[in-house]
Amino acid sequence: MNSPTKLNNQPTRRDFLKTGTWAAAVVAAPTIVPSSVFGAQAPSNRITMGCIGLGGMGTANMRAFLNNQEVQILAVCDPVRASNEYGHWYRHGWNGNWFGRDSARQIVNDHYSEQSRSGNYQVCDSYVDFREITSRSDIDAVTVVTPDHWHAIISVAAANTGKHIYCEKPLTLTIDEGKAMVQAVRCNGVILQTGSHERSKPKSRLMCELVRNGYIGRLKQIEVRVGPNHRKAPTDAWQPNPVPEWLDYNMWLGPAPWAAYHKDRCLYKFRFLMDYSGGNLTNLGAHSIDLGQWGNGTDHTGPIEVEDLGGEFPKNGLFDVATKVNFRARYENGVELTCKTGHPTTFVRFHGTEGWISLDGRSQPAGLFKKNIGPHEIHLYHSINHHQNFIECIKNHKEPAAPVEVGHRSAIICHLGNIAMKLKRKLQWDPQKELFVNDEEANRMLSKPMRSPWRL
């Protein structure tokens, strides 16, 4: 385990955060704002945080932690300086639809200025390179809300410097990246919360508890739908665009292959290129498939077989992720999970021998959501606020609602579906070894080469 840097032979704040005794300690930490401004929630008593990735979701997560009195945000990072080109999908940016590091820094400084007697808080630092944050000894935790191809490299770097991590879903771009993240988190003894926030919603938890306790009989099938691609691809004859002055494009690409810039390659539309993401199967499926895992009781394992049922991919153009998702996975317990493109955007239904229940609130027999789970029945992890759960787990050094293995196992099924649809055949999977059985071509798709100098 990496030891945090210590100043003047005194324990660091992170030492106390790891042992759960930090609140009772007198710690020599920089006083950013006079403690009289915050009282018991003075910065020296807070969990310090750096936010990496400040698009729509990244800014939303930053705001959630910014409004938490137990957190102090010290730094933000994004290769986008400031841009309003994220489109109509997000409506809550600084100054309209502006996102990026300058916009985020302004949000943080404005927020703390309102609490400061001087009204002029200007201490939040802004970076292009995430390593400027992961190398800081005064930061306890980071958010990682970047395109998927960056999740593993940043999270491993953060774990190796003793930082706790809130990483958005899908946890990884590839299955092998997930293995590296699990190892880094566990070897360094840090907390990682996957952004699978459905696990912190009472309705989702109750649905899975009803399934686990046999209210629909023996589970037979999990039906999952993911929404269709919600961005229009550029025409087949697309041409490169000049790189905008507000973007460090080389840093944005990072470990991904070099590619000519196009405005529809970056920002939210990265989700529709396989170099950076896995389409809506990994984007939306990371939620619905994750609930399927929870209800099936298979958080620490996975299917043993996956089969394409007619997935479709574009033959040309800039976007290359599946335009139609359709595959089936089978578990050792006989349960089958089917996933296909459809509506609503996030949908999961459990079918049993005596009925069914779905996330939209319907069930057969009717009224299952009105049931109360008894004291001697199976009760699943209880969390009502995903961000607060992360903070509480840092303080108490307990497992969060969606720890690294859970995020990894759910992402695996998304990746398995993409691989099966690409190869157009039934594949056998070993969930313990995390390898395809006797299929070298499929096993080569468990990872992707990284552009120098980036490595895990």
VEXDREN-2710 file (C-alpha; in Angstrom, 1 decimal):
% VEXDREN-2710
k/r/px/py/pz
1/MET/0.0/0.0/0.0
2/ASN/1.3/3.4/-0.8
3/SER/1.8/5.6/2.2
4/PRO/0.7/9.3/2.0
5/THR/3.3/11.9/2.3
6/LYS/3.7/13.2/5.9
7/LEU/4.6/16.8/6.8
8/ASN/6.8/17.5/9.8
9/ASN/6.5/13.8/10.9
10/GLN/2.9/14.4/11.7
11/PRO/0.0/12.2/10.5
12/THR/-1.7/13.5/7.3
13/ARG/-5.4/14.1/7.1
14/ARG/-5.6/11.1/4.7
15/ASP/-4.2/8.9/7.5
16/PHE/-7.1/9.9/9.7
17/LEU/-9.6/9.5/6.8
18/LYS/-8.4/6.0/6.3
19/THR/-8.7/5.0/9.9
20/GLY/-12.0/6.7/10.6
21/THR/-10.6/8.8/13.5
22/TRP/-9.9/12.0/11.6
23/ALA/-12.8/13.9/13.2
24/ALA/-11.2/13.6/16.7
25/ALA/-7.7/14.6/15.6
26/VAL/-6.0/17.9/15.5
27/VAL/-4.5/18.1/12.1
28/ALA/-2.1/20.6/10.7
29/ALA/-3.8/21.5/7.4
30/PRO/-4.0/24.7/5.4
31/THR/-6.8/27.0/6.5
32/ILE/-8.3/28.1/3.2
33/VAL/-11.1/30.1/4.7
34/PRO/-11.1/31.2/8.4
35/SER/-12.7/28.5/10.4
36/SER/-15.1/31.0/12.0
37/VAL/-16.9/31.2/8.6
38/PHE/-17.9/27.5/8.7
39/GLY/-17.8/26.6/12.4
40/ALA/-17.7/22.8/12.9
41/GLN/-17.4/22.4/9.2
42/ALA/-14.2/24.3/8.8
43/PRO/-12.0/23.3/5.8
44/SER/-9.5/21.6/8.2
45/ASN/-12.3/19.2/9.2
46/ARG/-13.6/18.6/5.7
47/ILE/-12.8/15.9/3.0
48/THR/-10.8/17.8/0.4
49/MET/-11.7/17.0/-3.2
50/GLY/-10.5/17.5/-6.8
51/CYS/-13.0/17.2/-9.6
52/ILE/-11.6/15.7/-12.9
53/GLY/-13.9/16.0/-15.9
54/LEU/-16.3/19.0/-16.0
55/GLY/-18.9/18.3/-18.7
56/GLY/-22.6/18.1/-17.9
57/MET/-22.4/15.1/-15.6
58/GLY/-19.1/16.2/-14.2
59/THR/-20.4/19.6/-13.3
60/ALA/-23.6/18.1/-11.8
61/ASN/-21.5/15.8/-9.6
62/MET/-19.2/18.6/-8.6
63/ARG/-22.3/20.7/-7.5
64/ALA/-23.6/17.8/-5.4
65/PHE/-20.3/17.7/-3.5
66/LEU/-20.0/21.4/-3.4
67/ASN/-23.3/21.6/-1.5
68/ASN/-22.1/19.0/1.0
69/GLN/-20.8/20.8/4.1
70/GLU/-18.4/17.9/4.8
71/VAL/-16.5/18.5/1.5
72/GLN/-14.1/21.2/0.4
73/ILE/-13.3/21.4/-3.3
74/LEU/-9.8/22.5/-3.9
75/ALA/-9.2/21.9/-7.6
76/VAL/-10.9/21.2/-11.0
77/CYS/-9.4/19.7/-14.1
78/ASP/-10.5/19.3/-17.8
79/PRO/-8.8/19.7/-21.2
80/VAL/-11.8/21.9/-22.1
81/ARG/-11.3/25.4/-20.9
82/ALA/-14.9/26.5/-21.3
83/SER/-17.4/25.7/-24.0
84/ASN/-21.1/26.1/-24.6
85/GLU/-21.1/23.4/-27.3
86/TYR/-22.5/20.6/-25.2
87/GLY/-26.0/21.4/-26.6
88/HIS/-29.5/21.2/-25.2
89/TRP/-28.8/17.9/-23.2
90/TYR/-27.7/19.8/-20.1
91/ARG/-29.3/23.0/-18.8
92/HIS/-27.5/23.7/-15.6
93/GLY/-24.1/25.0/-16.5
94/TRP/-22.4/28.2/-15.3
95/ASN/-23.6/31.1/-17.5
96/GLY/-26.1/29.1/-19.4
97/ASN/-24.7/25.9/-21.0
98/TRP/-21.0/26.6/-20.4
99/PHE/-18.9/23.7/-19.1
100/GLY/-15.2/23.1/-18.6
101/ARG/-12.5/23.9/-16.1
102/ASP/-12.9/27.7/-16.1
103/SER/-16.7/27.4/-15.7
104/ALA/-16.3/24.9/-12.9
105/ARG/-13.7/27.0/-11.1
106/GLN/-16.0/30.0/-11.2
107/ILE/-18.9/27.9/-9.8
108/VAL/-16.7/26.8/-6.9
109/ASN/-15.3/30.2/-6.1
110/ASP/-18.7/31.9/-6.3
111/HIS/-20.1/29.3/-4.0
112/TYR/-17.5/29.7/-1.3
113/SER/-17.4/33.5/-1.8
114/GLU/-21.0/33.6/-0.6
115/GLN/-20.0/31.9/2.6
116/SER/-16.8/34.0/3.1
117/ARG/-16.9/37.2/5.1
118/SER/-14.7/38.8/2.5
119/GLY/-16.9/37.7/-0.4
120/ASN/-13.8/37.1/-2.5
121/TYR/-12.9/33.4/-2.4
122/GLN/-10.4/32.6/-5.2
123/VAL/-8.5/29.5/-4.1
124/CYS/-9.9/26.7/-6.3
125/ASP/-7.1/25.7/-8.7
126/SER/-7.7/24.8/-12.3
127/TYR/-5.7/22.3/-14.4
128/VAL/-5.5/20.7/-17.8
129/ASP/-3.6/17.6/-16.6
130/PHE/-5.2/15.3/-14.0
131/ARG/-1.8/14.5/-12.6
132/GLU/-1.6/17.9/-11.1
133/ILE/-4.5/16.8/-8.9
134/THR/-3.5/13.2/-8.2
135/SER/0.0/14.4/-7.1
136/ARG/-1.3/16.8/-4.5
137/SER/-0.9/15.6/-0.9
138/ASP/-3.7/18.0/0.4
139/ILE/-6.5/16.3/-1.6
140/ASP/-8.3/13.3/-0.2
141/ALA/-10.7/12.3/-2.9
142/VAL/-11.4/12.8/-6.6
143/THR/-14.3/12.6/-9.0
144/VAL/-13.6/11.0/-12.3
145/VAL/-16.3/12.1/-14.8
146/THR/-14.3/11.9/-18.1
147/PRO/-14.9/10.0/-21.3
148/ASP/-14.8/6.3/-20.5
149/HIS/-11.3/5.8/-22.1
150/TRP/-9.8/7.9/-19.3
151/HIS/-11.5/6.2/-16.3
152/ALA/-9.0/3.5/-15.6
153/ILE/-5.8/5.5/-16.0
154/ILE/-7.0/8.4/-13.8
155/SER/-8.5/6.1/-11.1
156/VAL/-5.4/3.9/-10.9
157/ALA/-3.2/7.0/-10.5
158/ALA/-5.6/8.4/-7.8
159/ALA/-5.6/5.1/-5.9
160/ASN/-1.8/4.8/-6.1
161/THR/-1.6/8.2/-4.4
162/GLY/-4.0/7.2/-1.7
163/LYS/-7.0/9.1/-2.9
164/HIS/-10.6/7.9/-2.7
165/ILE/-12.5/7.9/-6.0
166/TYR/-16.0/8.6/-7.2
167/CYS/-15.9/7.3/-10.8
168/GLU/-18.8/7.6/-13.1
169/LYS/-20.3/4.6/-14.9
170/PRO/-19.5/2.7/-17.0
171/LEU/-16.5/2.0/-14.9
172/THR/-14.2/1.1/-17.8
173/LEU/-13.7/1.1/-21.6
174/THR/-12.4/-2.6/-21.5
175/ILE/-12.6/-5.6/-19.2
176/ASP/-8.9/-5.7/-18.6
177/GLU/-9.0/-2.0/-17.4
178/GLY/-11.5/-3.1/-14.8
179/LYS/-9.1/-5.7/-13.5
180/ALA/-6.5/-3.1/-13.0
181/MET/-8.9/-0.8/-11.2
182/VAL/-10.0/-3.5/-8.8
183/GLN/-6.3/-4.3/-8.0
184/ALA/-5.3/-0.7/-7.5
185/VAL/-8.2/0.1/-5.3
186/ARG/-7.8/-3.0/-3.1
187/CYS/-4.0/-2.8/-2.9
188/ASN/-4.1/0.8/-1.8
189/GLY/-7.0/0.5/0.6
190/VAL/-9.1/3.4/-0.8
191/ILE/-12.8/3.7/-1.4
192/LEU/-14.2/3.7/-4.9
193/GLN/-17.9/4.5/-5.5
194/THR/-19.2/3.7/-9.0
195/GLY/-21.7/6.3/-10.2
196/SER/-24.4/3.6/-10.5
197/HIS/-26.8/5.8/-8.6
198/GLU/-29.9/3.5/-9.1
199/ARG/-28.5/1.5/-6.2
200/SER/-29.2/4.5/-3.9
201/LYS/-32.9/4.8/-5.0
202/PRO/-35.5/3.2/-2.7
203/LYS/-37.6/1.9/-5.5
204/SER/-34.7/0.1/-7.2
205/ARG/-33.6/-1.5/-3.9
206/LEU/-37.2/-2.6/-3.1
207/MET/-37.6/-4.2/-6.5
208/CYS/-34.4/-6.2/-6.1
209/GLU/-35.3/-7.2/-2.6
210/LEU/-38.7/-8.5/-3.7
211/VAL/-36.9/-10.6/-6.4
212/ARG/-34.3/-11.9/-4.0
213/ASN/-36.9/-12.9/-1.5
214/GLY/-38.9/-14.9/-4.0
215/TYR/-42.0/-12.6/-4.4
216/ILE/-42.1/-13.6/-8.1
217/GLY/-41.1/-17.2/-7.5
218/ARG/-37.8/-18.5/-8.8
219/LEU/-36.1/-16.0/-11.1
220/LYS/-35.9/-17.1/-14.7
221/GLN/-35.3/-14.1/-16.9
222/ILE/-34.0/-10.5/-16.7
223/GLU/-35.3/-8.3/-19.5
224/VAL/-33.2/-5.1/-20.0
225/ARG/-33.6/-2.3/-22.5
226/VAL/-31.3/0.5/-23.4
227/GLY/-32.5/3.7/-25.2
228/PRO/-31.6/4.2/-28.9
229/ASN/-28.6/6.4/-29.8
230/HIS/-29.7/9.9/-29.2
231/ARG/-27.2/11.8/-31.3
232/LYS/-27.2/12.0/-35.1
233/ALA/-24.0/10.9/-36.7
234/PRO/-22.1/13.2/-39.2
235/THR/-22.6/12.3/-42.9
236/ASP/-20.5/9.5/-44.4
237/ALA/-18.2/12.1/-46.1
238/TRP/-17.4/13.9/-42.9
239/GLN/-14.3/16.1/-43.0
240/PRO/-11.9/17.1/-40.1
241/ASN/-12.6/20.4/-38.3
242/PRO/-10.0/22.8/-36.9
243/VAL/-9.3/22.2/-33.3
244/PRO/-11.1/24.9/-31.2
245/GLU/-8.9/27.2/-29.1
246/TRP/-10.7/26.1/-25.9
247/LEU/-9.7/22.5/-26.2
248/ASP/-6.4/20.7/-25.5
249/TYR/-7.2/18.0/-28.0
250/ASN/-4.0/15.9/-27.5
251/MET/-4.9/15.7/-23.8
252/TRP/-8.5/14.9/-24.5
253/LEU/-7.5/11.9/-26.7
254/GLY/-4.9/10.7/-24.2
255/PRO/-4.5/6.9/-24.5
256/ALA/-6.9/6.7/-27.5
257/PRO/-5.5/6.4/-31.0
258/TRP/-4.7/9.6/-32.8
259/ALA/-7.6/10.8/-34.9
260/ALA/-8.4/13.9/-36.8
261/TYR/-10.6/16.3/-34.8
262/HIS/-14.3/16.6/-35.5
263/LYS/-16.7/18.5/-33.4
264/ASP/-18.9/15.4/-33.1
265/ARG/-16.0/13.3/-31.8
266/CYS/-15.7/15.1/-28.4
267/LEU/-17.9/16.4/-25.6
268/TYR/-21.0/14.3/-25.1
269/LYS/-20.8/12.6/-28.5
270/PHE/-17.7/10.6/-27.5
271/ARG/-20.3/8.0/-26.4
272/PHE/-20.8/7.0/-30.0
273/LEU/-17.3/6.0/-30.9
274/MET/-15.7/2.7/-29.8
275/ASP/-12.3/4.3/-29.1
276/TYR/-13.8/6.2/-26.2
277/SER/-17.0/4.4/-25.1
278/GLY/-19.3/1.5/-26.0
279/GLY/-22.5/3.3/-27.1
280/ASN/-25.7/3.3/-25.1
281/LEU/-25.1/-0.3/-24.2
282/THR/-22.3/0.8/-21.8
283/ASN/-23.9/4.2/-21.1
284/LEU/-27.5/3.2/-20.2
285/GLY/-26.9/-0.5/-19.8
286/ALA/-24.5/0.3/-17.0
287/HIS/-27.6/1.2/-15.0
288/SER/-30.2/-1.4/-16.0
289/ILE/-27.8/-4.3/-16.3
290/ASP/-26.4/-3.3/-12.9
291/LEU/-29.8/-3.7/-11.4
292/GLY/-30.2/-7.0/-13.1
293/GLN/-27.0/-8.1/-11.3
294/TRP/-28.3/-6.9/-8.0
295/GLY/-31.6/-8.6/-8.3
296/ASN/-30.0/-11.8/-9.5
297/GLY/-27.5/-11.9/-6.6
298/THR/-24.6/-12.1/-8.9
299/ASP/-22.6/-8.9/-8.0
300/HIS/-19.4/-10.9/-7.6
301/THR/-19.7/-13.2/-10.6
302/GLY/-21.3/-13.0/-14.1
303/PRO/-22.8/-15.0/-17.0
304/ILE/-21.1/-18.1/-18.4
305/GLU/-22.4/-17.6/-21.9
306/VAL/-23.2/-14.6/-24.2
307/GLU/-24.8/-14.7/-27.6
308/ASP/-25.6/-12.1/-30.3
309/LEU/-29.3/-12.0/-31.3
310/GLY/-29.0/-9.5/-34.1
311/GLY/-27.0/-6.5/-33.0
312/GLU/-26.3/-4.0/-35.8
313/PHE/-23.4/-1.6/-36.3
314/PRO/-23.0/1.2/-38.9
315/LYS/-20.9/0.3/-42.0
316/ASN/-19.4/3.8/-42.5
317/GLY/-19.4/7.3/-41.0
318/LEU/-17.9/8.7/-37.9
319/PHE/-20.0/6.9/-35.3
320/ASP/-19.3/3.2/-35.0
321/VAL/-21.1/1.9/-31.9
322/ALA/-24.1/-0.4/-32.2
323/THR/-27.2/1.3/-33.7
324/LYS/-29.3/-1.7/-32.5
325/VAL/-28.4/-3.7/-29.4
326/ASN/-29.6/-7.2/-29.1
327/PHE/-27.9/-10.0/-27.2
328/ARG/-28.5/-12.7/-24.5
329/ALA/-26.4/-13.8/-21.6
330/ARG/-26.9/-16.9/-19.5
331/TYR/-25.8/-17.4/-15.9
332/GLU/-24.8/-20.7/-14.2
333/ASN/-28.0/-20.6/-12.1
334/GLY/-30.0/-20.8/-15.3
335/VAL/-31.2/-17.2/-15.4
336/GLU/-31.0/-15.5/-18.8
337/LEU/-30.5/-11.8/-19.3
338/THR/-31.7/-10.3/-22.6
339/CYS/-30.7/-6.8/-23.6
340/LYS/-32.0/-4.9/-26.6
341/THR/-32.6/-1.4/-27.9
342/GLY/-36.0/0.0/-26.9
343/HIS/-37.9/2.4/-24.6
344/PRO/-37.9/3.6/-21.9
345/THR/-34.2/4.7/-21.7
346/THR/-33.5/2.7/-18.5
347/PHE/-35.7/-0.4/-18.1
348/VAL/-35.3/-3.7/-16.3
349/ARG/-38.0/-6.4/-15.7
350/PHE/-37.5/-9.6/-13.7
351/HIS/-39.6/-12.6/-14.7
352/GLY/-40.1/-15.5/-12.3
353/THR/-42.1/-18.7/-12.1
354/GLU/-44.9/-16.9/-10.2
355/GLY/-44.9/-13.4/-11.8
356/TRP/-42.8/-10.4/-12.8
357/ILE/-41.8/-7.0/-11.6
358/SER/-40.2/-4.0/-13.4
359/LEU/-38.6/-0.7/-12.6
360/ASP/-41.5/1.3/-14.0
361/GLY/-43.5/0.3/-10.9
362/ARG/-45.7/-2.4/-12.4
363/SER/-45.8/-6.1/-11.3
364/GLN/-47.7/-9.3/-11.6
365/PRO/-49.2/-10.0/-9.2
366/ALA/-50.2/-6.3/-8.9
367/GLY/-49.2/-4.3/-5.8
368/LEU/-45.8/-5.9/-5.1
369/PHE/-44.2/-2.5/-4.6
370/LYS/-46.6/-2.0/-1.6
371/LYS/-45.0/-5.0/0.2
372/ASN/-42.8/-4.5/3.2
373/ILE/-39.7/-6.6/3.5
374/GLY/-39.7/-8.5/6.8
375/PRO/-37.0/-8.3/9.4
376/HIS/-35.8/-11.9/8.7
377/GLU/-35.8/-11.5/4.9
378/ILE/-33.0/-10.5/2.7
379/HIS/-32.2/-6.8/3.0
380/LEU/-29.9/-5.2/0.4
381/TYR/-27.5/-2.3/0.9
382/HIS/-29.4/0.8/2.1
383/SER/-28.4/4.2/0.7
384/ILE/-30.6/7.1/-0.1
385/ASN/-28.0/9.5/-1.5
386/HIS/-25.2/8.2/-3.7
387/HIS/-22.8/11.1/-3.1
388/GLN/-23.4/11.3/0.6
389/ASN/-22.9/7.5/0.8
390/PHE/-19.4/8.0/-0.7
391/ILE/-18.5/10.6/1.9
392/GLU/-19.8/8.6/4.8
393/CYS/-17.8/5.5/3.6
394/ILE/-14.6/7.6/3.4
395/LYS/-15.1/8.8/7.0
396/ASN/-16.0/5.3/8.3
397/HIS/-13.8/3.3/5.8
398/LYS/-16.7/1.1/4.9
399/GLU/-17.8/-0.3/1.5
400/PRO/-20.0/2.0/-0.5
401/ALA/-23.3/1.2/-2.3
402/ALA/-21.5/0.5/-5.6
403/PRO/-17.9/-0.6/-4.9
404/VAL/-15.3/-1.2/-7.5
405/GLU/-16.0/-4.9/-8.0
406/VAL/-19.7/-4.2/-8.5
407/GLY/-19.0/-1.5/-11.1
408/HIS/-16.5/-3.8/-12.9
409/ARG/-18.8/-6.8/-13.0
410/SER/-21.7/-4.7/-14.4
411/ALA/-19.5/-3.2/-17.0
412/ILE/-18.2/-6.6/-18.0
413/ILE/-21.6/-7.7/-19.2
414/CYS/-21.9/-4.5/-21.3
415/HIS/-18.6/-5.3/-22.9
416/LEU/-19.4/-8.9/-23.4
417/GLY/-22.5/-7.9/-25.3
418/ASN/-20.6/-5.6/-27.6
419/ILE/-18.0/-8.3/-28.2
420/ALA/-20.6/-11.0/-29.0
421/MET/-22.5/-8.6/-31.3
422/LYS/-19.2/-7.8/-33.1
423/LEU/-18.2/-11.4/-33.5
424/LYS/-21.7/-12.6/-34.4
425/ARG/-21.5/-15.9/-32.4
426/LYS/-22.1/-17.5/-29.1
427/LEU/-19.2/-17.2/-26.6
428/GLN/-18.4/-19.1/-23.5
429/TRP/-17.2/-16.9/-20.6
430/ASP/-15.4/-17.9/-17.4
431/PRO/-16.5/-15.3/-14.8
432/GLN/-13.8/-16.3/-12.3
433/LYS/-10.8/-16.1/-14.6
434/GLU/-12.5/-13.3/-16.6
435/LEU/-11.6/-14.9/-19.9
436/PHE/-13.4/-16.3/-22.9
437/VAL/-13.1/-20.1/-23.0
438/ASN/-11.0/-21.4/-25.9
439/ASP/-11.5/-18.2/-28.1
440/GLU/-8.3/-16.2/-28.7
441/GLU/-10.0/-13.8/-31.0
442/ALA/-12.5/-12.8/-28.4
443/ASN/-9.8/-12.6/-25.7
444/ARG/-7.9/-10.1/-27.8
445/MET/-10.9/-7.8/-27.4
446/LEU/-10.6/-7.7/-23.6
447/SER/-8.2/-4.8/-23.9
448/LYS/-7.2/-2.0/-26.3
449/PRO/-3.7/-0.7/-27.0
450/MET/-3.0/2.7/-25.4
451/ARG/-1.2/5.5/-27.2
452/SER/2.2/6.4/-25.8
453/PRO/3.1/7.5/-23.2
454/TRP/-0.1/6.4/-21.5
455/ARG/0.0/3.1/-19.7
456/LEU/-1.8/1.5/-16.7
END
